[in-house]
Amino acid sequence: MLVLLPPSEGKATAVRGRPLALDRLSLPALTGARAAVLDELVRLCEDSRDDEDGGKAAEVLGLTPGLRGEIAKNAALRSAPTLPAADLYTGVLYDALGLATLDTAALRRARRSVLVFSGLWGALRLADRVPSYRCSMGVRLPGAGALATYWRPHLDAVLPDAAGSGLVLDLRSSAYAAAWKPPAALARRTATVRVLQVTVVDGVEKRSVVSHFNKATKGTLLRSLLAAGATPKTPTALAGVLRDLGFEVEQPGGGGQLDVLLR
């Protein structure tokens, strides 16, 4: 099983550790593309670092005044200490996933199966060591352009092989899903998850997507799958496994979309 995750805006910062080594990251076919984005991001932030208002970098990265410190952080990416991606991301999904508290076998499964998408790195394995950074997939760099568009052909070239013959569980947000769409043959064994909050108003059931519960539920769902050692081969089999694990799941139309209901 290959699991696709979004990153989080919240990130830990390493106090010490070796600097970035692009040639040691997984998916080595992405090295050239990673280097190009890294060079442009660092140059942009170096040129804006001393501007009182953050200059061009603040505009391109969409930084509010309180986040201008991210410009200096990006400018120092080549020499900054690194940490594994498993320890880097600290948002709601990753808090619920709780990688640090998985048992040894479940953590091994996570390292083997999880890919984290990134505007700067394309995609990372959990063991890949990178510095804390600020560059979402929604960024449009002056040279590379829109990063979701930039990464698409590079990811097209490597991810089908990474997926192998198993199920693909796509838990990405829309911004990161735009960077890679599974080709037709792979799409048939790709499952996407939508989390719906169910409420009853005047006797009528209503369903809505709620961002916080969406992220937390996806993290909990993945943790449960990893802990159970489940390896479903199809979206339908995945739905059955999730029901066995206590989730309320619907499969509209019997296809690859699974709706997880929270009551």
N, C-alpha and C positions, 0 to 999 in steps of 0.2 A: 504494500500500500504506500502511495505517495501522498503526503498531506501538504497542502499549500496554505500558508498563513500570511496575513499582512504583518508588517512590523508594528511598532507603537511609537507615538511621538515621545512618550516618556522613555528615557534611557539612563542606564547606570553609567558612571564614568570611572574608568580604571585609575587607580592612584599610582600603580607601578605595573610594569609589564613590557614585553618586547614591542617594538614598533611594528607597523603594518608591513606585511610581506605579501604582496598581491599574488606572487607565484605559489604561495602555499594554500590559497583558498581552494575550496572544492569547485567543481564545474570549471576547470581550467580554460576551456574554450571561451569563457567570458573575460579572460584577463585583459585583453586589448581594449574591449569596450569599457571595462571598469576603469582602466587607466585613463582613458579619454575623459570620462565623466569626472573622475577624481581631479585630474589636472585642471579642468575648466572650473570646477567648484572651488578649488584652492586658490586659483588665480583671481577669481571673482571676489572672494572673501579677503584675500591679501590686499587687493586694490581698494576695498571699502572699509578695512579694519579701523582706520584712523578717522573716518568720517563721523562727525558727531551724531548724525541721524542714521548711520548705517549705510547710506548711499545706495548704490545699485544692488548690492547683495541683499539688503533688507527688503527692497522692492521685489526682487526675483524670488526670494525664499518666503515671502509673505510674513515677515517677522514684525511683531508689535514692538514698541519701545522696550518692554520688559524682557524681550528675548534677544536683544542685540548682542548679548554675550556669546550667542551661538556663532556669530560671524568669526570671532577670534578662535573659537574652537575648530571651526571648519578650516580656517587658514593654517592650523597646526596639525592637520590630519596625518601628514606623512611621518611626523616624529612623535605623535601622541601615543601613550601606552594603549595596548589593545586588551580586549577580553573576549571570551567566547560569546557567540550570538545567544547561546542559551542563558547567559547572565546579563546580556546587554539590554534586552527589551523588558520594560517594567509596567506596561499598561494593563488595563482591566483583563483582557484575554489572557495575558501571561501570568497575572496574579492568580487567576482561576485555574490555569493549567498547572502551576506550581512545579515546574521542572526540577527544582532543587530538592523537592520532597518525594519525588518518584523513587520507587525501589530500583535496584540496579538493572534488573531485566527490562522494566518499563522505560527507563532512561536510555538503555541501549536501543530499544525499538524507536524511541523518539529521534535519536541521533541518526538512525538509519533511514527514517521515513519522512522527516519534516524538512520542508524548504520554506524559508522566510523570504518573502519578496521585499525589494528595497529599491528606492529611486536611485541610490548611489551605487549599490553593488549588483543590482539585477536580481539575484537570488543567492541565499546563503544556507549552508548546513549549520546545524546548531553548534558544531565544534569549530567553525570558522572564527578566527580571531580578527576583530576589527575595532577601531576606536569609536567612541561615541561621536555622533555626527548629526547634522540637521539637513535633510534633503528628501522631501517627500516625492512620491511618484507624480504628484500633480504639478511639480515645478517645471517651468519652461526655461531652460538655460539658453543664453544668447547664441551659443554655437550648436549644441546638441539638439536644441529645440525641446518639444514636449517629451518628457522622459518616458512616459508610457509608450509613445510611438517609437522613440529611439530604441527601447529595449526589445520591442516585439520581434524583429527578425533574429536578434541574438538568442533570445529565449526559444524561439521556434526551432533553432538549430540544435539545442541541447536537451530540452525538457522531455521530448518524446522518449529518448533513450533513458533518461532518469526515471521515467514512469514505469519502464519495463512492461510487464504483462499484467500487472495488478490493478487494483482499484485506485482511482485518483479521488481524494477527498478535498474538495476546494472550499476552504473557509475564508477566502479573501474578501475584503471589502471591494466595492465597485471600482475605486481608483486603481487598485492593484490588479484586479481582474482584467482591466483594460490592457495591461502589459503583455498578457499571454492568454490566448484562447486555445484550449485543446483542439487539435484537428479532429475531423469527423470520426475516424476510427477510434480514437482515444476518448472522444466525447461520449461514446456509448457506454463506457465504463467510468464515467466521471460523475460524482455525486456532489451537488451543492446543497448547502443547508441554509434555510431561512428560519429565523426564530420569531414566533408570533406570540404576543401577549393576548390572552383571551379574557374578555370581560363580558359581563351580562348587564345590559342597560334596558330597563323596562321590559325584561323578559326576552330581549333579543341579544343573541351572542354576537359580539364584535371582536374583530381581530386586528391587531396593529403591530407594526414593527417598532421596537424601542431599542435605541442604540446601546445603552448600558447593558441591558439584559441580553441583548444579542451577543455582545462580546464575551460577557461572563459565561453565558450558556455554552458558547462554542469552546471556550477554554475548558469548562467542566466536562463537556462531551468528549473532547479529545483525550483528556486525562483518563476518563473511564475506559475508552477504547485501548489506550496504551497499557493501563493497569491490567485489563482483562486479557491482553495478548490477542485480541480479535483480529482476524485477517479476512474480512468479507471480500468477495471477488466482484460483486455487482452492487449497484445502488439498492436493489431490492433486498439483497442479503444484508447490507448495512442497516437498512431500516429494521429488519428483524433483530439484529444484534442490539441496536439501540433500545428497542422495546424490551428486550431481555434485561438490559441494564437499567431499566426504570424510566426511560424517556417516553413521552407521548409523541408519537411520530405519525405523520400522514405522508403519503406519496401521491400527490395529485397526478392523475393520468398514468401512473405507473412508470414515470420516467426518472430522470436523474435528479430532479429537485425533491428534497425532503423538507417538510415543514415540521419543526419541533415546537410543540405547543406548551405554553406556560400558563397555568390557570391560577 
